[in-house]
């Protein structure tokens, strides 16, 4: 005790305290010893105590970054004791430590029994905090350039419903409501650009809330949830390697380097605990060399490959603890914004469900099978990430990669044609459906070729020619014409024609005049199904059993779903989203073929996706075959066209936020000129090459 008292007198904070005061204080302190390498304090935890370090050496860390050493005569944890704040940093013992601990009950007893001494201790601690703050401010000021300082104390913020004057530097989340239109606000649009809610406002600007009902807001939420799950897994077992594989709405497949089914209860508990503690999501600028060392130490080759090809000196990383991923956009401010997700075990990993509105995982098992096949193929090529793809381009391996990718498509088309042919005439109608910009037209042409190779005669019929007259078209909840609902089709006419075709009759098919908005019931070509003929029926409702309403026996039907699905990984938290790929295809195609500006294509995309979610994806389970139309190299080609079209989107346009995000995505890819794209490629449906 005498030795501890002597060491306590050497504490910086007690330099002006008398020996009698030290003796009284010591009676309220509890000796605590720590072995080397033990974590004494954990960042984010909220225990109400502080420690006076008598002997030994410890390291102060924040988010895995060393902030310095703590040695004999120093103390730590005072903010948690006095203010009740969560720990802002961790403390790890480098050597055995001998400390004296002052916890909240002891401090309250000191305040009651010796109020003047307690007040003096509290004042001394606060005074030293003030000195530390002044020192930090002086150092920070030296780093600031004059132009970085705010030019005014008050700024004007234009909100959707009002204008407000606020203090310069206030956070976006402090100005916006917690919810908007009955949905939680998860990010903000600052002058039409997507930003985090913890972004400081520094000048006059427009500000709007972004909720989970918004396409971009939902993306922010989903990426935040998946990063939180990766952080929880890393805290439980750092050797587990989870890798994002596929996203379908609110379901996200992750592969794992070992089975994780036994870990799921603990993983769910850790995620729930992190949500309750409101851990902060951060974006940090790292030097490239420092980031590469981190990802090399953590065996993350997909990020290493990407960083190896950059000429930037820094990279932005995101984290909510000790696990880092590439920063690809805003995240929620903290984990309190997140509802604990649902985890589903799989033999090769898990499925993360971020919303109760997601369909049952079992309904999308076919997706998982296609994903596994495509990932195995990518692995055999050695191209599983954007970084590896870029390196293949720089190593002049791209021509071979294109040939193999196109060959993979051709082989799959041949397999589908063989499966149809193997029915020996039983199958008569092939229904083909897929979301916008999946490549259905080229797919049908190439499938027709393969069927002809097998001795069949493919005939095509489009559901677009069976629309009702425009004045008979149903309207949606907003009073707009709903061309995508099943009732917009003249089903009795379609059924009549199908019955006649299956009976072997020659049928003058329908044609729809889109200019006049009128149906021509017999204005199309004449079709007749011969014994070797097979009908290819294409349209948005091709997978919906109600389309044919038992007019065609099930044993004579074959349903195909087509969509770009598996794409390249950026890191463990993110792959290129198939929806983004389809949107980029559509932007390029519609600009070439319909003179539609990128801004207009982006604005229409929300309604396009709503129709897909309602009329296509619920029926994917009806498909006999799923065809993944993604090409491993296509974003390098689309970049040549899409980059310029996206740059044309005005800053004040509502599409600007999405255009900016897509530009950021494209800039990760090496550009590829389209001349090497084969003329029969699905990609030719979207890009135009002069002279080809």
C-alpha positions as CSV (number, residue, x, y, z in Angstrom):
1,X,0.0,0.0,0.0
2,X,2.8,2.4,0.9
3,X,4.5,1.6,-2.5
4,X,1.2,2.2,-4.3
5,X,0.7,5.5,-2.5
6,X,4.2,6.6,-3.6
7,X,3.4,5.7,-7.2
8,X,0.1,7.4,-7.0
9,X,1.7,10.6,-5.9
10,X,3.8,10.5,-9.1
11,X,0.6,10.6,-11.2
12,X,0.4,13.7,-13.4
13,X,-3.1,14.6,-12.3
14,X,-2.1,14.5,-8.5
15,X,0.9,16.8,-8.7
16,X,-0.9,19.5,-6.6
17,X,-2.6,17.1,-4.2
18,X,-1.3,16.7,-0.6
19,X,-0.2,13.4,0.9
20,X,-3.3,13.4,3.1
21,X,-5.5,13.8,0.0
22,X,-3.7,10.9,-1.7
23,X,-4.2,8.7,1.3
24,X,-7.9,9.4,1.3
25,X,-8.2,8.8,-2.4
26,X,-6.3,5.5,-2.1
27,X,-9.0,4.2,0.1
28,X,-11.5,4.4,-2.8
29,X,-9.2,2.8,-5.4
30,X,-9.0,-0.9,-6.1
31,X,-5.8,-2.6,-7.2
32,X,-6.2,-4.4,-10.6
33,X,-3.4,-6.2,-12.4
34,X,-3.4,-7.2,-16.1
35,X,-1.2,-9.7,-17.9
36,X,0.6,-8.7,-21.1
37,X,-1.5,-8.7,-24.3
38,X,-4.8,-8.4,-22.4
39,X,-7.3,-5.8,-23.7
40,X,-7.9,-3.6,-20.6
41,X,-10.6,-1.4,-22.3
42,X,-12.6,-2.1,-25.4
43,X,-13.6,0.7,-27.7
44,X,-17.4,1.1,-27.7
45,X,-17.9,-0.5,-24.3
46,X,-19.5,1.7,-21.6
47,X,-18.2,0.5,-18.2
48,X,-18.1,3.4,-15.8
49,X,-14.5,3.3,-14.4
50,X,-11.0,4.7,-15.0
51,X,-7.5,3.4,-14.3
52,X,-4.3,5.0,-12.9
53,X,-1.3,3.2,-14.4
54,X,1.3,2.6,-11.6
55,X,3.7,0.3,-13.5
56,X,3.9,-1.2,-17.0
57,X,3.3,-0.1,-20.5
58,X,0.1,-0.2,-22.6
59,X,-1.0,0.8,-26.1
60,X,-3.9,3.2,-26.9
61,X,-5.7,2.2,-30.2
62,X,-8.7,3.5,-32.1
63,X,-10.2,1.4,-34.9
64,X,-7.0,-0.7,-35.1
65,X,-4.8,2.4,-35.4
66,X,-2.2,3.0,-32.7
67,X,-2.5,6.4,-31.0
68,X,0.5,6.0,-28.7
69,X,1.8,4.5,-25.5
70,X,0.6,4.8,-21.9
71,X,3.2,4.5,-19.2
72,X,3.6,4.7,-15.5
73,X,2.2,8.0,-14.1
74,X,-0.6,8.2,-16.7
75,X,-4.3,7.3,-16.5
76,X,-7.1,6.4,-18.9
77,X,-10.9,5.9,-19.0
78,X,-11.8,9.2,-17.3
79,X,-14.5,10.2,-19.9
80,X,-16.4,7.0,-19.3
81,X,-16.3,7.5,-15.6
82,X,-17.3,11.2,-15.5
83,X,-19.6,11.5,-18.5
84,X,-20.8,8.0,-19.0
85,X,-19.7,8.0,-22.6
86,X,-18.7,4.8,-24.5
87,X,-15.0,4.1,-24.8
88,X,-13.6,6.1,-27.7
89,X,-10.5,3.9,-27.9
90,X,-9.1,0.6,-26.7
91,X,-6.2,0.0,-24.3
92,X,-4.1,-3.1,-24.6
93,X,-1.4,-4.2,-22.1
94,X,2.0,-4.5,-23.8
95,X,3.7,-5.6,-20.5
96,X,2.2,-6.7,-17.2
97,X,0.3,-3.8,-15.7
98,X,-0.3,-2.7,-12.1
99,X,-3.2,-0.2,-11.9
100,X,-5.6,1.3,-9.4
101,X,-9.2,1.4,-10.5
102,X,-11.8,4.0,-9.6
103,X,-15.3,2.8,-10.5
104,X,-18.6,4.6,-10.4
105,X,-19.8,3.4,-7.0
106,X,-16.5,4.3,-5.4
107,X,-16.5,7.7,-7.1
108,X,-20.1,8.4,-5.9
109,X,-19.0,7.4,-2.4
110,X,-16.1,9.8,-2.6
111,X,-18.5,12.6,-3.7
112,X,-20.8,11.8,-0.7
113,X,-18.1,11.5,2.0
114,X,-15.4,14.0,0.7
115,X,-17.3,16.3,-1.8
116,X,-14.5,18.9,-1.9
117,X,-11.9,16.3,-2.7
118,X,-14.2,14.6,-5.3
119,X,-14.8,18.0,-7.0
120,X,-11.1,18.8,-7.0
121,X,-10.3,15.4,-8.6
122,X,-13.0,16.0,-11.2
123,X,-11.7,19.5,-11.9
124,X,-8.2,18.3,-12.3
125,X,-9.3,15.6,-14.8
126,X,-11.3,18.1,-16.8
127,X,-8.5,20.6,-16.8
128,X,-6.1,18.1,-18.2
129,X,-8.7,17.2,-20.9
130,X,-8.8,20.9,-21.8
131,X,-5.0,21.0,-22.2
132,X,-5.1,17.9,-24.4
133,X,-7.9,19.4,-26.5
134,X,-5.9,22.7,-26.9
135,X,-2.8,20.7,-28.0
136,X,-4.9,18.7,-30.5
137,X,-6.5,21.9,-31.9
138,X,-3.2,23.6,-32.3
139,X,-1.8,20.5,-34.2
140,X,-5.0,20.2,-36.3
141,X,-4.8,23.9,-37.2
142,X,-1.4,23.5,-38.7
143,X,-2.8,20.8,-41.0
144,X,-5.6,23.0,-42.3
145,X,-5.2,25.1,-45.4
146,X,-6.8,28.5,-45.1
147,X,-9.3,27.8,-47.9
148,X,-10.5,24.8,-45.9
149,X,-12.0,27.0,-43.2
150,X,-15.7,27.8,-43.3
151,X,-16.4,31.2,-44.9
152,X,-19.5,32.0,-42.9
153,X,-21.0,31.1,-39.5
154,X,-24.6,30.5,-40.7
155,X,-25.7,28.8,-43.9
156,X,-29.0,28.4,-45.7
157,X,-30.3,24.8,-46.2
158,X,-33.1,24.3,-48.6
159,X,-35.2,21.2,-47.6
160,X,-38.1,19.6,-49.5
161,X,-40.7,21.6,-47.5
162,X,-38.8,24.6,-46.1
163,X,-35.7,26.7,-45.9
164,X,-33.6,26.9,-42.7
165,X,-30.6,28.8,-41.5
166,X,-28.2,26.6,-39.5
167,X,-24.8,26.8,-38.0
168,X,-21.9,26.0,-40.4
169,X,-20.6,22.5,-39.8
170,X,-23.9,21.0,-38.5
171,X,-24.3,17.4,-39.6
172,X,-26.9,16.5,-42.3
173,X,-28.5,14.0,-39.9
174,X,-29.1,16.7,-37.4
175,X,-31.1,18.8,-39.9
176,X,-33.1,16.0,-41.4
177,X,-35.9,14.1,-39.7
178,X,-35.4,10.5,-38.4
179,X,-38.1,9.3,-40.7
180,X,-39.7,10.6,-43.9
181,X,-42.9,9.3,-45.5
182,X,-43.1,6.5,-42.9
183,X,-39.7,5.1,-43.7
184,X,-36.4,5.5,-41.8
185,X,-33.9,8.1,-43.2
186,X,-30.6,6.4,-43.8
187,X,-28.7,8.9,-46.0
188,X,-29.0,12.3,-47.6
189,X,-29.0,14.0,-51.0
190,X,-26.7,17.0,-50.7
191,X,-27.1,19.1,-53.9
192,X,-28.4,15.8,-55.6
193,X,-25.3,13.9,-54.5
194,X,-25.5,10.9,-52.2
195,X,-23.9,11.5,-48.8
196,X,-23.9,10.1,-45.3
197,X,-26.0,11.6,-42.5
198,X,-22.8,12.5,-40.6
199,X,-21.6,14.8,-43.4
200,X,-21.0,18.3,-42.1
201,X,-22.8,21.1,-44.0
202,X,-20.3,23.9,-45.0
203,X,-22.1,26.2,-47.4
204,X,-25.6,27.1,-48.7
205,X,-27.1,23.9,-50.2
206,X,-30.1,21.8,-51.0
207,X,-30.7,18.8,-48.7
208,X,-33.2,16.0,-49.0
209,X,-33.7,12.8,-47.0
210,X,-33.1,9.4,-48.5
211,X,-35.1,6.5,-47.0
212,X,-35.1,2.7,-47.4
213,X,-38.0,3.2,-49.8
214,X,-35.6,4.9,-52.2
215,X,-33.6,2.7,-54.5
216,X,-30.3,4.3,-53.5
217,X,-31.3,4.5,-49.8
218,X,-32.1,0.8,-49.7
219,X,-28.6,0.1,-51.2
220,X,-27.0,2.2,-48.3
221,X,-28.9,0.2,-45.8
222,X,-28.1,-3.2,-47.3
223,X,-24.4,-2.5,-47.5
224,X,-24.4,-1.3,-43.9
225,X,-26.0,-4.5,-42.7
226,X,-23.6,-6.7,-44.6
227,X,-20.6,-4.8,-43.3
228,X,-21.9,-5.1,-39.7
229,X,-22.3,-8.9,-40.2
230,X,-18.7,-9.1,-41.5
231,X,-17.5,-7.2,-38.5
232,X,-19.4,-9.5,-36.1
233,X,-17.9,-12.6,-37.8
234,X,-14.4,-11.1,-37.6
235,X,-14.9,-10.4,-33.9
236,X,-16.0,-14.0,-33.2
237,X,-13.6,-15.9,-35.4
238,X,-11.1,-13.8,-37.4
239,X,-10.0,-16.8,-39.5
240,X,-13.5,-17.1,-41.1
241,X,-13.5,-15.7,-44.7
242,X,-16.9,-14.6,-45.8
243,X,-17.3,-13.4,-49.4
244,X,-20.2,-11.7,-51.1
245,X,-21.5,-13.8,-54.0
246,X,-24.9,-12.8,-55.1
247,X,-27.7,-10.3,-54.2
248,X,-31.3,-10.8,-55.1
249,X,-33.4,-8.0,-53.5
250,X,-33.0,-8.3,-49.8
251,X,-31.3,-11.7,-49.9
252,X,-27.5,-11.8,-50.1
253,X,-25.5,-15.0,-50.5
254,X,-22.0,-15.3,-48.9
255,X,-19.5,-18.1,-49.3
256,X,-17.3,-19.2,-46.5
257,X,-13.9,-20.9,-46.3
258,X,-15.5,-23.4,-43.8
259,X,-18.9,-24.4,-42.6
260,X,-20.6,-21.7,-40.4
261,X,-24.0,-23.3,-39.5
262,X,-22.8,-23.9,-35.9
263,X,-21.7,-20.3,-35.6
264,X,-24.9,-18.7,-36.7
265,X,-26.5,-18.4,-33.2
266,X,-23.4,-16.7,-31.9
267,X,-23.1,-14.5,-35.0
268,X,-26.7,-13.4,-34.7
269,X,-26.2,-12.6,-31.0
270,X,-23.0,-10.5,-31.8
271,X,-24.9,-8.6,-34.5
272,X,-27.7,-7.8,-32.1
273,X,-25.2,-6.7,-29.5
274,X,-23.5,-4.4,-31.9
275,X,-26.8,-2.9,-33.0
276,X,-27.6,-2.2,-29.3
277,X,-24.2,-0.5,-28.8
278,X,-24.7,1.8,-31.8
279,X,-21.1,1.3,-33.1
280,X,-20.1,4.0,-35.5
281,X,-19.6,3.4,-39.3
282,X,-16.5,5.3,-40.5
283,X,-14.9,6.2,-43.7
284,X,-11.1,6.6,-43.5
285,X,-8.4,7.7,-46.0
286,X,-5.5,5.2,-46.0
287,X,-2.2,5.4,-47.8
288,X,-2.2,2.8,-50.6
289,X,0.8,1.1,-49.1
290,X,-0.7,0.9,-45.7
291,X,-4.0,-0.5,-47.0
292,X,-2.1,-3.1,-49.1
293,X,-0.3,-4.3,-46.0
294,X,-3.6,-4.6,-44.1
295,X,-5.3,-6.6,-46.8
296,X,-2.2,-8.8,-47.3
297,X,-2.0,-9.6,-43.6
298,X,-5.8,-10.4,-43.6
299,X,-5.5,-12.6,-46.8
300,X,-7.9,-10.5,-48.9
301,X,-6.4,-10.9,-52.5
302,X,-9.5,-9.4,-54.3
303,X,-8.7,-6.0,-52.8
304,X,-5.0,-6.4,-53.1
305,X,-5.4,-6.9,-56.9
306,X,-7.5,-3.8,-57.2
307,X,-5.2,-1.6,-55.2
308,X,-2.2,-2.9,-57.1
309,X,-3.6,-1.4,-60.3
310,X,-4.4,2.1,-59.0
311,X,-2.2,5.2,-59.4
312,X,-3.8,7.0,-56.5
313,X,-1.8,7.6,-53.4
314,X,-4.7,7.0,-51.0
315,X,-7.8,4.8,-50.8
316,X,-11.0,5.3,-48.9
317,X,-11.9,2.4,-46.6
318,X,-15.0,1.8,-44.5
319,X,-15.4,0.0,-41.1
320,X,-17.6,-0.2,-38.0
321,X,-14.8,-1.7,-35.9
322,X,-11.7,-3.7,-36.9
323,X,-12.8,-5.2,-40.2
324,X,-12.2,-2.9,-43.3
325,X,-13.7,-2.9,-46.8
326,X,-13.5,-0.6,-49.7
327,X,-15.6,2.5,-49.3
328,X,-18.0,2.5,-52.2
329,X,-20.5,5.0,-50.9
330,X,-22.3,6.3,-47.8
331,X,-23.3,4.0,-44.9
332,X,-25.7,4.6,-42.0
333,X,-24.1,6.7,-39.2
334,X,-24.2,3.9,-36.6
335,X,-25.5,0.4,-36.1
336,X,-28.5,1.7,-34.2
337,X,-30.1,2.4,-37.6
338,X,-30.1,-1.3,-38.3
339,X,-32.7,-3.9,-37.5
340,X,-30.9,-7.2,-36.7
341,X,-31.1,-9.3,-39.9
342,X,-31.9,-13.0,-40.4
343,X,-29.2,-15.5,-41.2
344,X,-29.8,-18.7,-43.1
345,X,-27.2,-21.5,-43.1
346,X,-26.0,-23.1,-46.4
347,X,-23.4,-25.9,-46.9
348,X,-21.0,-23.4,-48.5
349,X,-21.8,-20.3,-46.4
350,X,-24.9,-18.4,-45.5
351,X,-27.6,-16.1,-46.8
352,X,-28.1,-12.7,-45.2
353,X,-31.7,-11.5,-45.2
354,X,-32.0,-7.8,-44.6
355,X,-35.8,-7.4,-44.7
356,X,-38.9,-9.4,-43.7
357,X,-40.3,-8.7,-47.1
358,X,-37.7,-11.0,-48.8
359,X,-39.1,-14.2,-50.4
360,X,-38.3,-17.5,-48.9
361,X,-34.7,-18.6,-49.6
362,X,-35.9,-22.0,-50.8
363,X,-37.7,-20.3,-53.7
364,X,-34.4,-19.0,-55.1
365,X,-32.4,-22.2,-54.8
366,X,-32.1,-22.2,-58.6
367,X,-30.3,-18.9,-58.3
368,X,-27.8,-20.4,-55.9
369,X,-27.1,-23.3,-58.2
370,X,-26.4,-21.0,-61.2
371,X,-24.3,-18.9,-58.9
372,X,-22.2,-21.8,-57.8
373,X,-21.6,-23.0,-61.4
374,X,-20.6,-19.5,-62.6
375,X,-18.3,-18.9,-59.6
376,X,-16.5,-22.3,-60.2
377,X,-16.0,-21.1,-63.8
378,X,-14.6,-17.8,-62.7
379,X,-12.3,-19.6,-60.3
380,X,-11.0,-21.8,-63.1
381,X,-10.2,-18.7,-65.1
382,X,-8.5,-17.1,-62.2
383,X,-10.7,-14.0,-62.6
384,X,-12.9,-13.6,-59.5
385,X,-12.5,-9.9,-58.9
386,X,-12.4,-6.5,-60.6
387,X,-8.7,-6.3,-59.7
388,X,-7.9,-9.7,-61.3
389,X,-9.9,-8.7,-64.4
390,X,-7.9,-5.4,-64.7
391,X,-4.7,-7.3,-64.4
392,X,-5.7,-9.7,-67.2
393,X,-6.4,-6.7,-69.4
394,X,-2.9,-5.2,-68.7
395,X,-1.3,-8.6,-69.3
396,X,-2.8,-8.8,-72.8
397,X,-5.0,-11.8,-71.9
398,X,-8.3,-10.1,-72.6
399,X,-8.8,-11.6,-76.1
400,X,-8.6,-15.1,-74.7
401,X,-10.8,-14.1,-71.9
402,X,-13.5,-12.8,-74.3
403,X,-13.3,-16.0,-76.3
404,X,-13.7,-18.1,-73.2
405,X,-16.6,-16.0,-71.9
406,X,-18.5,-16.2,-75.1
407,X,-17.7,-19.9,-75.4
408,X,-19.2,-20.4,-72.0
409,X,-22.5,-18.7,-73.2
410,X,-22.5,-20.8,-76.3
411,X,-22.0,-24.0,-74.4
412,X,-24.9,-23.2,-72.1
413,X,-27.2,-22.4,-75.0
414,X,-26.3,-25.7,-76.6
415,X,-27.1,-27.5,-73.3
416,X,-30.5,-25.8,-73.2
417,X,-31.2,-26.7,-76.8
418,X,-30.2,-30.3,-76.2
419,X,-32.6,-30.5,-73.2
420,X,-35.5,-29.2,-75.3
421,X,-34.6,-31.6,-78.2
422,X,-34.4,-34.5,-75.8
423,X,-38.2,-34.3,-75.2
424,X,-38.6,-35.9,-78.7
425,X,-41.4,-33.6,-79.7
426,X,-43.2,-33.5,-76.4
427,X,-42.2,-29.8,-75.8
428,X,-44.1,-27.4,-78.1
429,X,-44.0,-24.0,-76.3
430,X,-40.9,-22.4,-74.8
431,X,-41.7,-19.4,-72.6
432,X,-38.8,-17.0,-72.1
433,X,-38.8,-14.1,-69.6
434,X,-36.4,-11.9,-67.9
435,X,-36.0,-8.3,-66.6
436,X,-35.2,-5.4,-68.7
437,X,-31.8,-5.4,-70.5
438,X,-31.1,-9.0,-69.9
439,X,-30.3,-9.7,-73.5
440,X,-33.5,-11.6,-74.4
441,X,-33.5,-10.7,-78.1
442,X,-30.0,-12.0,-78.7
443,X,-30.6,-15.0,-76.5
444,X,-33.7,-16.0,-78.6
445,X,-31.7,-15.6,-81.8
446,X,-28.8,-17.8,-80.6
447,X,-31.1,-20.4,-79.0
448,X,-33.0,-20.6,-82.3
449,X,-29.7,-21.3,-84.1
450,X,-28.9,-24.1,-81.6
451,X,-32.4,-25.6,-82.0
452,X,-32.0,-25.5,-85.8
453,X,-28.7,-27.3,-85.5
454,X,-30.6,-30.0,-83.6
455,X,-33.1,-30.3,-86.5
456,X,-36.0,-28.2,-84.9
457,X,-37.8,-25.3,-86.5
458,X,-38.1,-22.5,-84.0
459,X,-41.0,-20.0,-84.4
460,X,-41.2,-16.8,-82.3
461,X,-44.2,-15.0,-80.9
462,X,-43.9,-11.8,-78.7
463,X,-46.4,-11.0,-76.0
464,X,-45.9,-7.3,-76.9
465,X,-48.2,-7.9,-80.0
466,X,-51.1,-9.1,-77.7
467,X,-51.7,-5.8,-75.9
468,X,-55.3,-4.6,-75.6
469,X,-56.2,-1.3,-77.2
470,X,-54.8,1.6,-75.3
471,X,-58.2,2.8,-74.2
472,X,-58.9,-0.6,-72.7
473,X,-55.6,-0.7,-70.7
474,X,-56.0,-0.9,-66.9
475,X,-54.6,1.9,-64.8
476,X,-52.4,1.7,-61.7
477,X,-52.9,3.2,-58.3
478,X,-51.6,6.6,-59.6
479,X,-54.1,6.6,-62.5
480,X,-51.3,5.9,-65.0
481,X,-51.7,3.3,-67.8
482,X,-50.3,0.0,-66.5
483,X,-48.9,-1.7,-69.6
484,X,-47.0,-4.3,-67.4
485,X,-49.9,-5.9,-65.6
486,X,-51.2,-9.3,-67.0
487,X,-54.6,-7.7,-67.6
488,X,-53.0,-5.4,-70.2
489,X,-52.8,-8.4,-72.5
490,X,-55.6,-9.7,-74.7
491,X,-55.5,-13.1,-73.1
492,X,-58.5,-14.6,-74.8
493,X,-57.0,-13.8,-78.2
494,X,-53.6,-15.2,-77.1
495,X,-55.3,-18.4,-75.9
496,X,-57.3,-18.8,-79.1
497,X,-54.2,-18.5,-81.2
498,X,-52.2,-21.0,-79.0
499,X,-55.0,-23.6,-79.2
500,X,-55.1,-23.3,-82.9
501,X,-51.3,-23.5,-83.2
502,X,-51.1,-26.6,-81.1
503,X,-53.8,-28.2,-83.2
504,X,-51.6,-27.7,-86.2
505,X,-53.6,-24.9,-87.8
506,X,-52.1,-21.9,-89.7
507,X,-52.7,-18.8,-87.6
508,X,-52.5,-15.2,-88.6
509,X,-51.0,-13.8,-85.4
510,X,-51.6,-10.5,-83.7
511,X,-49.7,-7.3,-84.2
512,X,-49.9,-4.2,-82.0
513,X,-49.6,-0.7,-83.5
514,X,-47.7,1.2,-80.8
515,X,-48.1,4.5,-82.6
516,X,-51.9,4.3,-82.8
517,X,-52.2,2.3,-79.6
518,X,-54.5,-0.2,-81.4
519,X,-54.4,-4.0,-81.6
520,X,-54.5,-5.7,-85.0
521,X,-55.8,-9.2,-84.1
522,X,-54.6,-10.8,-87.4
523,X,-52.1,-8.2,-88.5
524,X,-49.0,-10.3,-87.8
525,X,-47.2,-13.1,-89.6
526,X,-48.8,-16.4,-90.3
527,X,-47.4,-19.3,-88.1
528,X,-48.0,-23.0,-88.2
529,X,-46.5,-25.6,-85.9
530,X,-45.3,-28.6,-87.8
531,X,-44.1,-31.8,-86.1
532,X,-40.5,-30.5,-85.9
533,X,-41.6,-26.9,-85.0
534,X,-41.3,-25.4,-81.6
535,X,-42.8,-22.0,-80.5
536,X,-40.7,-19.5,-78.6
537,X,-43.0,-17.2,-76.6
538,X,-41.3,-14.1,-75.2
539,X,-42.6,-11.5,-72.8
540,X,-42.6,-10.2,-69.2
541,X,-45.2,-12.7,-68.1
542,X,-43.6,-15.7,-69.6
543,X,-43.0,-17.5,-66.3
544,X,-46.5,-16.7,-64.8
545,X,-48.7,-19.8,-65.0
546,X,-51.7,-17.5,-65.2
547,X,-50.5,-16.3,-68.6
548,X,-51.5,-19.6,-70.4
549,X,-54.2,-20.6,-67.8
550,X,-53.8,-24.3,-68.6
551,X,-54.3,-23.7,-72.3
552,X,-51.0,-25.5,-72.9
553,X,-50.5,-28.8,-71.0
554,X,-47.6,-28.5,-68.5
555,X,-45.7,-31.4,-70.2
556,X,-45.6,-29.4,-73.4
557,X,-44.2,-26.3,-71.7
558,X,-40.6,-25.3,-71.0
559,X,-39.8,-22.1,-69.1
560,X,-36.5,-20.2,-69.3
561,X,-35.5,-17.2,-67.1
562,X,-32.7,-15.0,-68.3
563,X,-30.8,-12.3,-66.4
564,X,-27.2,-11.2,-65.8
565,X,-26.5,-12.6,-62.3
566,X,-23.0,-13.4,-61.1
567,X,-20.5,-10.5,-61.5
568,X,-17.1,-9.7,-60.3
569,X,-16.2,-8.9,-56.7
570,X,-14.8,-5.6,-55.4
571,X,-14.2,-7.0,-52.0
572,X,-15.8,-9.3,-49.4
573,X,-18.7,-6.9,-48.9
574,X,-19.6,-6.1,-52.5
575,X,-20.0,-7.5,-56.0
576,X,-21.1,-5.5,-59.0
577,X,-24.9,-5.5,-58.6
578,X,-26.7,-7.1,-61.5
579,X,-29.3,-4.3,-61.4
580,X,-26.5,-1.8,-62.0
581,X,-25.2,-3.9,-64.9
582,X,-28.6,-4.0,-66.5
583,X,-29.1,-0.2,-66.0
584,X,-25.7,0.5,-67.7
585,X,-26.7,-1.8,-70.6
586,X,-30.0,0.1,-70.9
587,X,-28.4,3.6,-70.8
588,X,-26.0,2.7,-73.6
589,X,-28.6,0.9,-75.8
590,X,-31.3,3.5,-75.4
591,X,-28.9,6.3,-76.2
592,X,-27.9,4.6,-79.4
593,X,-31.2,3.2,-80.6
594,X,-33.8,5.6,-79.1
595,X,-31.8,8.8,-78.5
596,X,-32.8,8.6,-74.8
597,X,-30.6,10.6,-72.4
598,X,-28.9,8.8,-69.6
599,X,-30.8,11.0,-67.1
600,X,-34.2,9.9,-68.5
601,X,-33.1,6.2,-68.5
602,X,-32.1,6.5,-64.8
603,X,-35.4,8.1,-63.8
604,X,-37.5,5.4,-65.6
605,X,-35.5,2.7,-63.9
606,X,-37.4,2.8,-60.7
607,X,-40.7,2.0,-62.4
608,X,-39.1,-0.6,-64.5
609,X,-37.7,-2.4,-61.4
610,X,-41.1,-2.1,-59.7
611,X,-42.7,-3.9,-62.6
612,X,-40.0,-6.6,-62.5
613,X,-40.4,-7.1,-58.7
614,X,-44.2,-7.5,-59.2
615,X,-44.5,-9.5,-62.4
616,X,-41.2,-11.4,-63.0
617,X,-39.2,-12.3,-59.9
618,X,-42.1,-13.9,-58.0
619,X,-42.3,-16.5,-60.7
620,X,-38.6,-17.4,-61.2
621,X,-39.3,-20.6,-59.2
622,X,-41.4,-21.8,-62.2
623,X,-38.4,-21.7,-64.6
624,X,-37.0,-25.0,-65.8
625,X,-33.7,-23.3,-66.7
626,X,-31.9,-20.1,-65.6
627,X,-29.5,-18.5,-68.1
628,X,-26.9,-16.1,-66.7
629,X,-26.4,-13.5,-69.4
630,X,-23.6,-11.6,-67.6
631,X,-20.2,-11.4,-69.4
632,X,-17.1,-11.2,-67.3
633,X,-15.6,-8.4,-69.5
634,X,-18.7,-6.3,-70.5
635,X,-18.3,-3.4,-68.0
636,X,-14.9,-2.6,-69.6
637,X,-16.7,-2.2,-72.9
638,X,-19.8,-0.4,-71.6
639,X,-17.5,2.1,-69.9
640,X,-16.4,3.4,-73.3
641,X,-19.9,4.7,-73.9
642,X,-21.6,5.0,-70.5
643,X,-18.9,7.2,-68.9
644,X,-19.6,10.1,-71.3
645,X,-23.4,9.6,-71.2
646,X,-23.3,9.7,-67.4
647,X,-21.2,12.8,-67.4
648,X,-23.9,14.5,-69.4
649,X,-26.4,14.3,-66.5
650,X,-26.8,17.8,-65.1
651,X,-25.9,18.4,-61.4
652,X,-29.3,19.7,-60.7
653,X,-31.1,16.7,-62.2
654,X,-32.8,14.1,-59.9
655,X,-30.7,11.4,-61.6
656,X,-27.4,13.0,-60.6
657,X,-26.9,10.8,-57.5
658,X,-27.2,7.5,-59.4
659,X,-25.2,8.8,-62.3
660,X,-22.3,9.8,-59.9
661,X,-22.4,6.4,-58.2
662,X,-22.3,4.6,-61.6
663,X,-19.4,6.8,-62.7
664,X,-17.5,5.9,-59.6
665,X,-18.1,2.2,-60.3
666,X,-17.0,2.4,-64.0
667,X,-13.8,4.1,-63.1
668,X,-12.6,0.9,-61.3
669,X,-12.5,-0.9,-64.7
670,X,-9.9,-0.9,-67.4
671,X,-11.5,0.4,-70.6
672,X,-11.9,-2.1,-73.5
673,X,-12.6,-1.1,-77.0
674,X,-15.6,-3.0,-78.5
675,X,-14.0,-4.2,-81.7
676,X,-13.1,-7.6,-80.1
677,X,-16.7,-8.3,-79.1
678,X,-18.0,-11.1,-81.4
679,X,-20.9,-10.1,-83.7
680,X,-23.2,-12.8,-82.1
681,X,-22.5,-11.7,-78.5
682,X,-25.3,-10.7,-76.2
683,X,-23.3,-7.5,-75.6
684,X,-23.9,-6.5,-79.3
685,X,-27.6,-5.9,-78.3
686,X,-26.5,-2.9,-76.3
687,X,-23.4,-1.4,-77.9
688,X,-23.0,-0.2,-81.5
689,X,-19.8,-0.6,-83.4
690,X,-19.3,1.4,-86.7
691,X,-18.7,-0.8,-89.6
692,X,-19.7,-4.1,-87.9
